Amino acid sequence: MVLTGPWTPEAAEAVRDGHVDRLVLNYALGFTEPSLDFLEGLPLRELVILAPQLSDLEPVHTLAPTLQALHVSTNSTLKLDLGRLPRLQELAAAWPQVVSSIDALAGLRVAFLRGYQPTDLRPLAPLTGLTDLVMKDRPKIKSLVGLSTLSSLRLLGIYLAKDLADVEDLDGRSAIEDLALESCRKIQRLDALAGCTGLRRLNLSECGDLASLAPIRALTKLEQVSMFGSTKIKDDDLEPLLALPRLRQLRMQSRRSYRPSLEEIQALLPRA
């Protein structure tokens, strides 16, 4: 249910009767309530909040018996006590909202974190069940140290991390299938990716100069590769892309110095 006006008794009844278990509160779609008091005790499974007008998230904690997915985009000073939401499996929030309690969610499977402040992944070590981890809004991360504790991870996406240079902890992570390191311009080498043999999707767009594509030659499960925008291969050798038997989609900037040319490689890809 998407709330496009004031909360009504009819809406509450629909939730309590089990006809609705997902609620979207988006100011851009008409949500104007000044507080979340109306949520108290509702049997919701998923809650999405985009509401800069709110001054308190306390009522969210009353949804603990049923809430499994929570997406919050509010003033980042509004804190959540995740220890009071033990059934959560999916979370999207700003790092300041959850930093003091995220270690209580050992069962969390999906985390979308905005404005991550630590310089590595060690603060996430208790989240051993994570399968998907995405960081946006200029995370401060500098290295992937701590990745080894996230052994269930299948998807890792880090965007606009201007200080991320050390990705060595990706070495040997064959379980990761989807990797995005977009707009992480300090990354210069892809050697650590050679052991990510389970990769199906790779996004290295807007990453500046990369020494060589040679390390991805062995990633024979790759189906999609994105290196558009400012990403440039310094040795100009695109031949490793020809060694990827499952490659179906390739997005990158064509450059006259590349050999073979991007156009020659794309001509060999299966047509959709």
Steps between C-alpha positions, in 0.01 A plus 500: 500500500626846405359769726410802286314702763413497869494170688146366522313238707443311175873478437560375854231236457654375175830443678350339808287266288811376317410646161805728511844414639711761316461872561670787313508844663650737243467877534533534120192281457284685749606380846474803731439357847725675757558183703491121473281440804233342280736207429496370855456125511403451135589155358720631219763289332663782299514875563644766268535856637611803299396788720728792590228655717518231769665570835476154659523135389403347833166353376691284251624286787143395585495306172762256629281185506455501120737751337754336267594783262556866587604778263548839666589831336452774758714746691813295573502613864189288568632181659376143474555238771544191286524278806127557537433379144643147514304365202648747251657335197522806274608851600560827317605798711766766554799374696459752789151362560615142558868513599432445871282192458564332165713233666181367659368377164690177444213379281510796261526388138479824298658832604483825303708755691526869417788714620705213647772658718750224596806451280454124461241225547596379846208676674270269301669181621199388713279493189615155394176425316525792256442401138467852354695811606468836325663829603413836343513871578880531510603232750832569675627147450867467399545121492297179503673364809237303691337356190613152604247493784212552254527151359141485371534812284376462142460867403734787588442850370707803600434833329684833512757384754770749405757356744453130424833373369559163667280220366740215576247330727299407190768243422349152497142612557350258250150520654447864399287515185432871465773761562473875449785738581361800316662844523777365723778682321794399720478136392786441255539123474260207469736222611279409796210424266678206341369269771140626483412215268129507581449853366214541255470880504786750535465879512818708494352813345639850566811351662783687333806314370524122551834336425370197312204268444724193511379395849142453381596257224420201724156627603322272256156546658491873427187598308496879542793743516457876542797736475339809352586864560849591613629144548805443279713190450860622510659215304228541229458121481137385483591146396417354846135580427511250212580225751162539673273239339178615671540873443171640370514869588797737484474871573813712480644808334651432159856629464709501182798348678317184610594172333296318400256784465186517709294476182676178398426341835137611507450356151587158641255515789170310471216722384206536736 
